[in-house]
């Protein structure tokens, strides 16, 4: 289990959690490392967790109908993604590929309820963009 202070460093959303929620989050964190150009997830994958980039640089992208690679955005340390797919129980709409050798943390959706206010705030701010 990762330390509470480490969780707060790698996940801005964790800084607003109470002690009980921190413990639930710590219990649900799984750390995996991915090498550059190794798929973290592919379009169509179904996940029950959201994922964050701890270090390095990753790319959200897809392949167009004409077969061209399309980069949607880059993800740097501190970026978390995939909560929309989890909340809507739908497959991922994009591929995630590290461009450098990052570490990636996954957080189980079973523990999402304690942090729903943070996820709601995040998605609300994105919808204003």
C-alpha positions, 0 to 999 in steps of 0.5 A, a space after each residue: 500500500 502506498 503512503 498517504 503523503 505519496 498519494 497526495 503528491 501524485 494525485 491532486 484530488 487526494 489532497 481534499 480527502 478525509 482520513 477515511 477516504 485516504 485509507 480507502 484510496 490507498 487500499 485501491 491503488 495499484 502501481 504499474 510501470 510501462 515502457 515507451 510505446 507500450 499500450 497502457 490501454 487501447 480503444 475499446 478496452 473496458 476498465 473498472 478503474 481510472 489511471 494516473 501518470 506519476 512520471 514521464 509523458 504519455 499520449 492520448 490518441 486514436 486511429 482515424 477511419 482513414 488509418 491515420 494516427 491522431 494525437 488528442 492530448 499529452 498527459 504529464 505527471 499528475 494527470 488522471 484519466 478514464 473516470 468518464 468511461 468508468 462512471 458511464 460503464 463504457 469502453 475507452 474511446 482512445 489509446 494511451 501510449 507512454 512517450 517516455 518511460 513513465 510510471 502509471 497508477 490505477 485506482 479501482 472504481 470500487 473506491 470511487 464513491 468516496 471521491 465522487 465530489 472530486 471527480 464531479 468537480 473535475 468533470 464539471 471544470 472540463 465541461 466549461 473548457 
